[in-house]
Amino acid sequence: MKGGRESGAVAQYALDNAGNFEAALAVWMSFDTIKERLFRECAIDLERALLSTLNAGDGAGPWKAENTFAKSPLEKWKGLYVYRTEWKPRYDIGLEANRAFAGDFLFGIRKPSDTTPSKLRDSDRLQLDGQFGQGGGSKAWEWFRFLGPPYETWEGEILMEVYRKTKAVDYLVNRLGGKGLAEFARIAAPLIEAILPSP
C-alpha cells in the first residue's frame, strides 16, 4: 500500500492479462461507492461508541447525536454532532469533514447558525487550546481545530484503519488531541452551558 515497489507490483498484476485488468478497472470504477459504504459504516460505529462512552459516565443528562456524515459521507460539511436536548439554542460538539470525500476533518463547538455571534469567553478558548491544541473560530464554530495526522483526511493507507474501524473509532473517541472526542465533549459541555441564555 505504500507505493513504489508495491504499486508497481499491483500495476503489473493489473496489466498481466485482460481478466486482471477488467477486475482492476471494476474496482477503480466502483471506488467511490466502496468509500461511501466504508465511511458510512465507520460513522455509524463512531456514533455508537461516542454516545455509549458519554452516556455511561455522565450523570448530567443523556447525549443525543445527529450523524449527517453517515447519511452523506462523501459530501463536505457533513459530520457527527453530539448535544444535549436542553441546549436551546442547540450548540453541538462536532466532528466534521471540511472537504468532500472525508477530508480536512475538524472538531469543536459548532454554533446554532452562521449568524450566531461568538459568545465563548477568551479564557475558555485558552483552556481548550491548552488541552487540545491551538484552535480557532469561524462563522460556524465557536472553537475548532483540525484533526491533523493520521485521521485528518481519510485516504491512502489510513483507509485500512477506517476499514478495520476499531482502531479509527478508538482513536477518535478516546485519543484525539491526546484525550478524545468524549473528553472534549465533557470539557466543552459546561462551556456551552455558560453561554446559553437563561430559561
Long-range contacts (C-beta under 8 A, 24 or more apart in sequence): 1-156, 1-157, 1-160, 2-157, 32-74, 32-101, 35-73, 35-74, 35-101, 35-102, 35-154, 35-159, 36-73, 36-74, 38-159, 38-162, 38-163, 39-69, 39-73, 39-74, 39-102, 39-154, 39-162, 40-70, 40-73, 41-165, 42-162, 42-165, 42-168, 42-169, 43-67, 43-69, 43-70, 43-73, 43-80, 44-70, 45-165, 45-169, 46-80, 46-95, 46-168, 46-169, 46-172, 46-173, 47-80, 49-169, 49-170, 49-173, 50-80, 50-82, 50-172, 50-173, 50-181, 50-182, 50-185, 51-82, 53-173, 53-174, 53-182, 54-82, 54-182, 54-185, 54-186, 57-186, 58-186, 60-84, 60-189, 61-85, 61-86, 63-185, 66-92, 69-95, 69-96, 69-97, 73-102, 74-100, 74-101, 74-102, 75-100, 76-100, 76-103, 81-110, 82-185, 84-189, 87-192, 87-193, 87-196, 88-196, 88-197, 88-199, 89-113, 89-116, 89-196, 91-142, 91-192, 91-195, 91-196, 93-181, 93-184, 93-185, 93-188, 93-189, 94-141, 95-172, 95-181, 98-146, 99-153, 101-154, 101-155, 102-153, 102-154, 102-155, 103-152, 103-153, 103-154, 103-155, 104-146, 104-152, 104-153, 105-146, 105-147, 105-151, 105-152, 105-153, 105-154, 106-141, 106-144, 106-145, 106-146, 106-147, 107-144, 107-145, 107-147, 107-176, 107-177, 107-181, 107-184, 108-135, 108-141, 108-142, 108-143, 108-144, 108-145, 109-141, 109-142, 109-143, 109-144, 109-188, 109-191, 109-192, 110-140, 110-141, 110-142, 110-144, 111-139, 111-140, 111-141, 111-142, 114-139, 114-140, 115-139, 118-142, 119-195, 120-191, 120-195, 121-191, 121-194, 121-195, 124-191, 124-194, 127-187, 127-191, 128-187, 128-188, 128-191, 131-177, 131-178, 131-179, 131-187, 132-177, 132-178, 132-179, 132-184, 133-177, 142-195, 143-188, 145-177, 147-176, 151-176
